[in-house]
Structure formats: structure tokens, C-alpha cells
Amino acid sequence: MIETLQFYLSYPFVRYALIVGTLIALCSSLLGVTLVLKRFSYIGDGLSHVAFGALAIGTIFDLTSTSVIVMPVTIAAAVLILRTGQNPKIHGDAAIAMLSVGSLAIGYLVMHLFSTSANISGDVCSTLFGSTSILTLTKAEVWLCVVMSVIVVAVFVVLYNRIFAVTFDENFAKATGIKTNTYNTLIAVITAIIIVLAMNLVGSLLISALIIFPALSAMRVVQNFKGVIIYSTVISVFCALLGIVLSILFSTPVGSTIVAADIAAFGINCVIGRGLRRG
């Protein structure tokens, strides 16, 4: 098994997959804790479906890099969800559901009407579940992921205190002079960037797992905000690497294997958490 892994690691596309997987897991875990605590976990699900619709349109126009259209559209959708959610006539969950279902349906419809491939079902499956796209990354896509990941981590570290304040008590943060709307918008934009980057790793339908499971796992064991973020990052990166390695060794879908590892980690941490509380 070790020899097999060493053999695969000699290929650049496998190394690219491990680099991108690590960076995406790192970024998603940072924002995951904030989104879970703000009860906004499903924004990842909604934005991933928007990204799928944009990706379908980008594919139809045969764009060299679909990120050119997917990134701006997903960011715009994140801001729209945030603004619409503040409308008393349309609550946040309703706004997410509308964009999620609508974008998914339109994307699938467009791919069928303007098909550029003989294997539509295979293309849709790969996009939704990330079955092969993580292993077909180009060097340009890897560098894009590296740059965007550095920006996300830098923004989170620099604005950590303000994000912490907005996460736990938005009214108090507003009273102290923090522009909460600006930081909520920033969180939504960063989430959109992570969603676009993560599509190649786990696909559109499984992105929420990268955001939710590590955060929930860490919350079962650690009780303070900073500790939860650090522990969730460790869990997320470990599960991503484990999932990619197992998928290579046993020829399983990359996205599903990573999510399965996250689910196993959640179960283990639930048991550890119960043991700590009893002790």
C-alpha cells in the first residue's frame, strides 16, 4: 500500500490534489465555525448550487477558466442572500432555498439544452460530487487556489477580533462601533470564494460537509472560540488528506470519501466529548 501511494505521488496531478485539498480544508474550517454559530450553515449549500448553475453557463460558452464567471456570480449571490435575508418579507432560509433550487435546476437545464459533451450524466455527476475533477487540476488552478487561500487566511487572522464580536453578539458589536453589515458581507464573500474553490474537491452537493462537520466535531470537545477554530482546522485538513489518499488507493470518489472521513471524525469526537463531560 505504501509503495502504491509512493507511485501515485510521483505524478504531479496527485500532488496538486493534495495541495488544493489541504488549502480548501483549511479555509472552509476557519469560516465553518462562524457560519455554524451564526446559524447560517446552509449558505454553503445554497451558494454551491449557484456555483453549479454558473459553471454550467461557463461550460456552454467554452471558457478557458470557468472561475471567470463562477467566482463573480457566486459572490454576487452571497451578497444577495445576505441582503434578501434581512427583508422581513423573505427570511434568510427562504432566500437560500430559492437561489439554491433555482440555480440547480437552471444549470442542469442549460447543460442539457446546450450540451457540448456526449456524456452529460458523467459531467453532471463529476460537477455535483467531485468524482474526478480534483485529479485534473492544472498548475494555473492550483496557483489560483493558493493565492485565494492566502487571502482568506490573512483576512481572517487580521480581522479575527471583529469577526469574533460579530459572530457572538452582533448587537453589542454594533453598539461598540463595529460595522456589522460590512463584516457580515465580508464573511459571505469569503464563503463564496471558498465554495468556488471547493467545487473541484468535493463537488457542489457535498461542499456544506466541509464547512459543517469539522466545526461541529470541534465543538463537541473544545469550549472556547479560538480552540474550536484550531481544532476544527486540524480535523478538516486531516480528513481531507485522508480522504484523498484513500480515494487514490481504493479508487473511490474523492468527495464522498472525504465527507465519509468527516462523518467518522464527528462520531469519534462525539464519544470523546461525552467522556470528557462525564469525567
Salt bridges, closest charged atoms under 4 A:
ASP45 OD1 - HIS49 NE2 3.85
GLU170 OE1 - LYS38 NZ 3.21
